[in-house]
Amino acid sequence: MRLQPPRRVLLIQLRRLGDVVISTALLEHLRQAFPGAELDYLVGAAAAPLLAGHPAIHERIVFDPNRTLRMWGEIRARKFDWVVDLQGSLRTALLSRASGARARLGWRIGAWRVFYTRTHTRRGPVEYVARERARLLERAGVQVTGGRPRIYLSDDERTRGERDARSAGAVPDVARVGMLLSTREPAKDWAIDNFGGVARALVRDGVLPLIFQAPGDEALTARMRAMAPGVVVLPVLDLRRFLGVLSTCRLFVSGDTGPAHMADALDVPRVTIFGPTSPVSWMPALPTARAVSSAGARVVPLRDRARRLAAGEDFMRDITPEMVMSAVRELLAGPTPLGTYGSES
């Protein structure tokens, strides 16, 4: 049964940068279905900058874990008609219930499923996560068409991104390929020697490898400099400034990690190297996205990855620099993306 159209909707995704980015696709679905509704987004402090300037968001509410009871009261006081809990944890289920919303959409997992008025199972066929999450809206009678994750940057942020890239050593009129050397989960990390092979091949092709140095990656970037002296290294200290520099790249190469989804949302082509995770789940059906994985690779449950890695299993051992460079060259040979998503021009 179709629900009564809402006047005010709350989306909840508190953590995981990639999940927050992917979930922005639902904002477009909701705006198309209910053009007069106010759409709010409850997000954790670390991921909140990803939503800055999004034109579909009426209010970005930053969750404070040290004020949980007060947050419940603040959410309830806003009198939401619908709450869409994309995260599906006990904490977010309790927030959904505390909202008092007449429609509370969430996942059919855990005992806390009772806090929702409509649920959807995650046990169906494997599909891209943004599409899977849109099925929560379909359960409420929303017609889902189009829509994709988006990040919005101002002209000033894009200009600063170009300035930051040049200050690190990038030069104009030379194509840049951004690279991130780690994923924050060792089981998903590709060997640094392989990244070095890609960087050397890019330099030979006349392309500039721009290495984003995440906190803790100092040893990796030092090794990269030694293997491929032509690289440029840019320390990442601020998320919005990272996005500004990423928007200047012709292509982005990384393991399966949040910034790969940020590239999608900025319309930057990407090549993503997969090991124990599923390209079907984490890659959009875009002509600007390529997945590289081992032949016959299987998804490894999160609970098993660390143990199997410690036992010596390398989930990405069969992926070579040549395989990645083949995907990179294919995308670089294509047209330069125009009409960048997030552009305010």
C-alpha positions as CSV (number, residue, x, y, z in Angstrom):
1,M,0.0,0.0,0.0
2,R,1.3,3.4,-1.0
3,L,2.0,5.7,2.0
4,Q,0.7,9.3,2.3
5,P,3.2,11.7,0.6
6,P,5.6,13.2,3.2
7,R,6.2,16.8,3.9
8,R,9.5,16.2,5.7
9,V,11.8,13.2,5.3
10,L,15.0,12.2,7.2
11,L,17.7,10.0,5.7
12,I,20.1,8.3,8.2
13,Q,23.6,7.2,7.4
14,L,26.0,8.1,10.2
15,R,29.3,6.6,9.1
16,R,31.5,5.1,6.4
17,L,32.4,7.8,3.8
18,G,31.6,5.6,0.8
19,D,28.1,4.7,2.2
20,V,27.3,8.3,2.8
21,V,28.2,9.2,-0.8
22,I,26.3,6.3,-2.3
23,S,23.2,7.2,-0.3
24,T,23.0,10.6,-1.8
25,A,21.4,8.9,-4.9
26,L,18.2,8.5,-2.8
27,L,18.0,12.3,-2.4
28,E,17.4,12.6,-6.2
29,H,14.7,9.8,-6.1
30,L,12.9,11.6,-3.2
31,R,13.1,15.0,-4.8
32,Q,11.6,13.7,-8.0
33,A,8.8,11.9,-6.2
34,F,8.0,14.7,-3.7
35,P,9.3,18.0,-5.1
36,G,7.7,20.0,-2.3
37,A,9.1,17.9,0.6
38,E,12.0,19.0,2.9
39,L,14.8,16.4,2.8
40,D,17.1,16.3,5.9
41,Y,20.1,14.0,6.3
42,L,21.5,12.8,9.7
43,V,25.2,12.0,9.4
44,G,28.3,11.6,11.6
45,A,30.8,14.4,11.9
46,A,33.5,12.7,9.9
47,A,31.3,12.3,6.8
48,A,29.3,15.5,7.1
49,P,31.6,17.5,4.8
50,L,30.6,15.2,1.9
51,L,27.0,16.7,2.1
52,A,28.0,20.4,2.2
53,G,26.3,22.4,-0.5
54,H,24.0,19.6,-1.7
55,P,21.0,21.5,-3.2
56,A,18.5,18.7,-2.3
57,I,19.3,18.8,1.4
58,H,17.1,21.1,3.5
59,E,19.1,20.5,6.8
60,R,22.3,18.5,7.4
61,I,22.0,17.3,11.0
62,V,25.3,16.1,12.5
63,F,24.9,13.3,15.0
64,D,26.7,13.7,18.3
65,P,27.3,10.3,20.0
66,N,27.9,12.0,23.3
67,R,24.4,13.5,23.3
68,T,22.3,10.5,22.2
69,L,19.2,11.2,24.4
70,R,19.2,14.9,23.4
71,M,19.6,13.9,19.7
72,W,16.5,11.7,20.1
73,G,14.6,14.7,21.4
74,E,15.9,17.0,18.6
75,I,14.9,14.5,15.9
76,R,11.5,14.0,17.4
77,A,10.9,17.8,17.6
78,R,11.4,18.1,13.9
79,K,8.2,16.1,13.3
80,F,9.4,14.0,10.4
81,D,6.7,12.2,8.3
82,W,9.2,9.6,7.0
83,V,12.5,8.3,8.2
84,V,14.7,6.2,5.9
85,D,17.4,4.3,7.9
86,L,20.0,3.3,5.4
87,Q,22.5,2.2,8.0
88,G,20.5,-0.4,9.9
89,S,22.3,-0.5,13.2
90,L,20.7,-0.7,16.6
91,R,21.6,2.9,17.2
92,T,20.0,4.2,14.0
93,A,16.9,1.9,14.5
94,L,16.4,3.5,17.9
95,L,16.8,7.0,16.4
96,S,14.2,6.0,13.8
97,R,11.8,4.9,16.5
98,A,12.4,8.0,18.6
99,S,11.5,10.2,15.7
100,G,7.8,9.4,16.0
101,A,7.6,9.4,12.2
102,R,4.5,7.6,10.9
103,A,6.6,5.8,8.2
104,R,10.0,4.3,9.3
105,L,11.8,2.4,6.5
106,G,14.7,0.1,7.4
107,W,16.4,-3.3,6.8
108,R,14.9,-6.6,7.9
109,I,17.9,-7.5,10.0
110,G,18.4,-7.9,13.8
111,A,15.8,-7.8,16.5
112,W,15.5,-4.1,16.0
113,R,13.6,-4.6,12.8
114,V,10.5,-4.1,15.0
115,F,11.3,-0.4,15.2
116,Y,10.4,0.1,11.5
117,T,7.0,0.2,9.9
118,R,8.3,-1.2,6.6
119,T,11.3,-3.3,6.0
120,H,13.3,-4.8,3.1
121,T,15.5,-7.8,3.1
122,R,19.1,-7.8,1.9
123,R,19.0,-11.4,0.9
124,G,18.0,-10.9,-2.7
125,P,20.3,-11.0,-5.8
126,V,23.5,-9.1,-5.4
127,E,23.2,-5.6,-7.0
128,Y,24.9,-2.2,-6.8
129,V,24.4,-0.8,-3.3
130,A,22.7,2.4,-4.5
131,R,20.1,0.3,-6.3
132,E,19.6,-1.9,-3.3
133,R,19.0,1.0,-1.0
134,A,16.5,2.5,-3.4
135,R,14.4,-0.6,-2.8
136,L,13.6,0.8,0.6
137,L,11.8,3.7,-1.1
138,E,10.1,1.3,-3.5
139,R,8.7,-0.5,-0.4
140,A,7.0,2.8,0.4
141,G,5.5,3.1,-3.1
142,V,8.1,5.6,-4.5
143,Q,8.8,5.2,-8.2
144,V,12.6,5.1,-8.6
145,T,14.1,6.3,-11.8
146,G,17.6,7.4,-12.7
147,G,19.5,8.9,-9.8
148,R,23.2,8.6,-8.9
149,P,25.5,9.7,-6.1
150,R,26.5,13.3,-6.3
151,I,28.9,15.6,-4.5
152,Y,28.7,19.4,-5.0
153,L,31.7,21.6,-5.1
154,S,31.7,25.4,-5.4
155,D,33.7,27.2,-8.1
156,D,36.0,28.4,-5.3
157,E,36.6,24.9,-4.1
158,R,37.4,23.7,-7.6
159,T,39.8,26.6,-8.1
160,R,41.5,25.9,-4.8
161,G,41.8,22.2,-5.8
162,E,43.7,23.2,-8.9
163,R,45.9,25.5,-6.9
164,D,46.6,22.8,-4.3
165,A,47.5,20.3,-7.1
166,R,49.9,22.8,-8.7
167,S,51.5,23.7,-5.3
168,A,52.3,19.9,-4.9
169,G,54.1,19.9,-8.2
170,A,51.4,19.2,-10.8
171,V,51.6,21.1,-14.0
172,P,48.8,22.3,-16.2
173,D,48.1,20.7,-19.6
174,V,49.3,17.3,-18.4
175,A,46.7,14.6,-17.6
176,R,46.6,13.6,-13.9
177,V,45.8,10.2,-12.5
178,G,45.0,10.3,-8.8
179,M,46.1,7.3,-6.8
180,L,45.3,6.2,-3.3
181,L,47.6,3.5,-1.9
182,S,45.6,2.1,1.0
183,T,42.0,1.4,1.9
184,R,42.1,1.3,5.7
185,E,41.4,-2.5,5.5
186,P,44.6,-4.5,4.8
187,A,42.8,-7.3,3.1
188,K,41.7,-4.9,0.4
189,D,45.1,-3.3,-0.1
190,W,47.0,-3.9,-3.3
191,A,50.8,-4.4,-3.0
192,I,52.8,-1.1,-3.1
193,D,55.2,-2.6,-5.7
194,N,52.2,-3.1,-8.0
195,F,51.1,0.5,-7.6
196,G,54.7,1.5,-8.3
197,G,54.5,-0.4,-11.6
198,V,51.4,1.5,-12.6
199,A,53.0,4.8,-11.7
200,R,56.1,4.1,-13.8
201,A,53.9,3.1,-16.7
202,L,51.9,6.3,-16.4
203,V,55.1,8.4,-16.4
204,R,56.3,6.7,-19.5
205,D,52.9,7.5,-21.1
206,G,53.3,11.2,-20.3
207,V,50.7,11.1,-17.6
208,L,51.3,12.5,-14.1
209,P,50.6,10.1,-11.2
210,L,49.2,12.3,-8.3
211,I,49.5,10.3,-5.1
212,F,47.0,11.2,-2.3
213,Q,48.9,10.6,0.9
214,A,46.3,9.6,3.5
215,P,47.3,9.8,7.2
216,G,49.5,6.7,8.0
217,D,50.6,6.3,4.4
218,E,53.9,8.1,4.7
219,A,56.0,4.9,4.4
220,L,54.0,3.9,1.3
221,T,54.5,7.3,-0.4
222,A,58.2,7.3,0.4
223,R,58.4,3.9,-1.3
224,M,56.5,5.2,-4.3
225,R,58.8,8.2,-4.7
226,A,61.7,5.8,-4.8
227,M,60.1,3.5,-7.4
228,A,58.6,6.2,-9.6
229,P,60.5,9.5,-9.2
230,G,58.0,11.3,-11.5
231,V,55.1,11.1,-9.1
232,V,53.6,14.0,-7.2
233,V,52.6,13.5,-3.6
234,L,49.8,15.5,-1.9
235,P,49.1,14.9,1.8
236,V,45.3,14.7,2.5
237,L,44.5,16.8,5.6
238,D,41.0,18.1,4.8
239,L,38.2,16.2,3.1
240,R,36.8,19.2,1.1
241,R,40.2,20.1,-0.2
242,F,40.8,16.5,-1.2
243,L,37.6,16.6,-3.2
244,G,38.7,19.8,-4.9
245,V,42.0,18.2,-6.1
246,L,40.2,14.9,-7.0
247,S,37.9,16.9,-9.3
248,T,41.0,18.1,-11.3
249,C,42.1,14.5,-12.0
250,R,41.4,12.8,-15.4
251,L,41.1,9.4,-13.6
252,F,41.3,7.9,-10.1
253,V,42.9,4.5,-9.2
254,S,42.5,2.8,-5.9
255,G,41.4,-0.3,-4.0
256,D,37.7,-0.7,-3.0
257,T,37.4,2.3,-0.7
258,G,35.2,5.4,-0.1
259,P,37.1,7.8,-2.3
260,A,36.4,5.7,-5.3
261,H,32.7,6.5,-4.8
262,M,33.6,10.1,-4.3
263,A,35.2,10.0,-7.8
264,D,31.9,8.7,-9.2
265,A,30.0,11.5,-7.5
266,L,32.3,14.1,-9.0
267,D,32.1,12.5,-12.5
268,V,35.8,11.5,-12.4
269,P,36.4,8.2,-14.1
270,R,37.8,5.5,-11.9
271,V,39.6,2.1,-12.0
272,T,39.0,0.1,-8.8
273,I,41.1,-2.9,-7.8
274,F,39.0,-5.6,-6.0
275,G,40.1,-8.4,-3.8
276,P,37.7,-9.9,-1.2
277,T,34.8,-7.6,-2.0
278,S,32.2,-7.6,-4.8
279,P,32.5,-5.4,-7.9
280,V,28.8,-6.0,-8.5
281,S,27.9,-4.4,-5.1
282,W,30.4,-1.6,-5.2
283,M,30.7,-0.5,-8.9
284,P,28.0,1.5,-10.7
285,A,27.0,0.6,-14.2
286,L,28.8,3.6,-15.7
287,P,31.0,3.7,-18.8
288,T,33.6,5.7,-16.8
289,A,34.1,2.9,-14.1
290,R,36.2,-0.2,-14.5
291,A,36.8,-3.0,-12.0
292,V,39.9,-5.1,-12.0
293,S,39.9,-8.3,-10.0
294,S,41.4,-11.8,-10.0
295,A,40.0,-14.5,-12.2
296,G,37.5,-16.5,-10.2
297,A,37.6,-14.1,-7.2
298,R,35.1,-14.8,-4.5
299,V,33.6,-12.5,-1.9
300,V,35.1,-13.1,1.5
301,P,32.9,-12.2,4.5
302,L,34.2,-9.3,6.6
303,R,34.5,-11.5,9.7
304,D,36.9,-13.9,7.9
305,R,39.2,-11.4,6.0
306,A,41.7,-10.5,8.8
307,R,42.1,-14.2,9.8
308,R,42.7,-15.4,6.3
309,L,45.1,-12.5,5.6
310,A,47.1,-13.3,8.7
311,A,47.3,-16.9,7.5
312,G,49.1,-15.6,4.4
313,E,46.3,-15.4,1.9
314,D,46.7,-12.6,-0.6
315,F,43.3,-11.8,-2.1
316,M,44.8,-9.7,-4.9
317,R,47.9,-11.7,-5.8
318,D,46.8,-12.4,-9.4
319,I,46.2,-8.8,-10.3
320,T,49.1,-7.3,-12.2
321,P,50.1,-3.7,-13.0
322,E,49.5,-4.6,-16.7
323,M,45.9,-5.5,-15.9
324,V,45.3,-2.2,-14.2
325,M,47.1,-0.2,-16.9
326,S,44.9,-1.8,-19.6
327,A,41.8,-0.4,-17.8
328,V,43.5,2.9,-17.2
329,R,44.6,3.4,-20.8
330,E,41.1,2.4,-22.1
331,L,39.5,5.2,-20.0
332,L,42.2,7.7,-20.8
333,A,41.6,7.1,-24.5
334,G,38.0,8.0,-24.1
335,P,36.5,11.5,-24.2
336,T,37.3,13.8,-21.3
337,P,34.1,13.9,-19.1
338,L,32.1,17.1,-19.6
339,G,29.5,18.7,-17.4
340,T,31.1,17.5,-14.1
341,Y,28.6,16.4,-11.5
342,G,28.6,18.9,-8.7
343,S,29.5,21.8,-10.9
344,E,27.8,25.0,-9.9
345,S,28.3,26.6,-13.2
